[in-house]
């Protein structure tokens, strides 16, 4: 009797090995061995933690992908200032062909910054000349680098301003610098690509890292989205298998947005440094280091009336007290059991939906407190 067709043993072994590799290691292996791309595409991958920012992606704390802008002269030698700046990673913002970021030159002209640039340049030349005269020649390079770091930007800006005003072409080309580096520095790779804006380049990086994977392939534990990075989360959300393996937490900094499907069954959506507004479909929402007023909390309670049983939101902030609870409109004082402890709460009912929202206060160390609001079936709290 013929045996049914089975995958070769080396295929199965490779699949198991891939599953147990870190995402960063897998990416490097696949880049060096293109024949593994089909297997990489369909094999689930585990990422414990990922941080998304407009210019940086950090995976599992040990691999960082950085984007920046560098300037390379079209002809001739690179100036000391540009050489130092490029070596240190370049600029972390988009710029025009003369090195000015959006509106920078207009603001500089309005604020008469050119005069300061000239003063800085003259000061640098005078001080450097004096220091070189009074120091050992072996320290001259160190001194020149020191002055370029402290005053070189002003001289560079003034030179570029004069060129732009005279209608002369820029002396350098811009490139996007992509650096991939491990936390131990054991792995480091730098690539340069033609300048097309940092935002477009970040999406190209996202595509390079994740596009080869099938949808619902990545298992992620925790996600942190820094300010301006929400669109990056949207671009990779289809790759994340959040239905079978819900994400434990998503932290959004400077944004309350949480409408993607990935938020439906996460453990908790943490919102940092943001006004208190409920724009998330997550069942558990926690505001941290957020601007807070009693009126904001009262509006959140009204928003919770449209949610289902089990929805839970909390706000952690300094100088938050129980007084904001006693002032909740149409609330009734009572008691609720939280982690085995009896806690005073204030309850707002919605008899049509047969739900109640129980609000309570928990003090925590460092002069910080939390207020909570949880949706329960009506009758859960004990009325005083």
C-alpha angles and dihedrals in degrees: 000000000000118000116236117257111273132182112265114266093244089057092054092045092050091049091053091047091050091051091056096045121098114252092248093051091048091052092053093045093051092048090056095040111040092179087073094059095095091051092044089050095061104028114099114246128205122220114178098190134005130182119201122196131160090258106022143046120195118192120197091336094280106075123054128185113199130189125199141149123253130186122221121188115246090221138004130017126330113253118245091249094052092043091054093042094050091046090054091053104274125243126338096211139063115265140184123248091278095052100259120132121225112304092352096118094045090051091047092052091048093049093041092239092159090076090056091048089054093048091049091051094050092045091051093050093048096045094043092050090051094047093047090051092053100041139075114268091237089069097048096097091050091050093048091051091048093054093044090054093049101038107010094094092061092050091046092050092048093050092049092046091053092048093049093046090051091050093240120147122261112264095221143050123231122230135181111240116209116192124186113189136166120228090244090051087233089123125040130159129174126194130182122209133178113279114263101148128287094258094056090044091053091054088049088053091049089051092048092052102040112013094086090061122088119244115275092022103116123080110201128186104192134004128196118192114194122208111299094016102099093101089056090057089051091053094056100032094096090058092057118091094218095152097063095027110030115207111252096219142354117197117196116192117207093357134086092193115130108146100119118110089246088072094059098085106016120132094239140347109216116197117197132195096357141119111268105260128140107232098138130099090206116120092222117045126175125187114208129187087354130151106259141188131168090246090057090054091049090054090051090056089055089051090050090059086073092053130085131250113290097036110136130184131177138182124212115196144134120265093020112145139177090259091085088061097051089054095056107126116249093003128147123211117238146130132275132186113237118178089339094309126113109234131182112248140177116225131207116192133208103193094183092060092034092233137121132201113221115201123194142164129233121187115214132184127285096043090292127128140183131222117199135197119190131181113229136166110276113275097033097119123064109241119223 
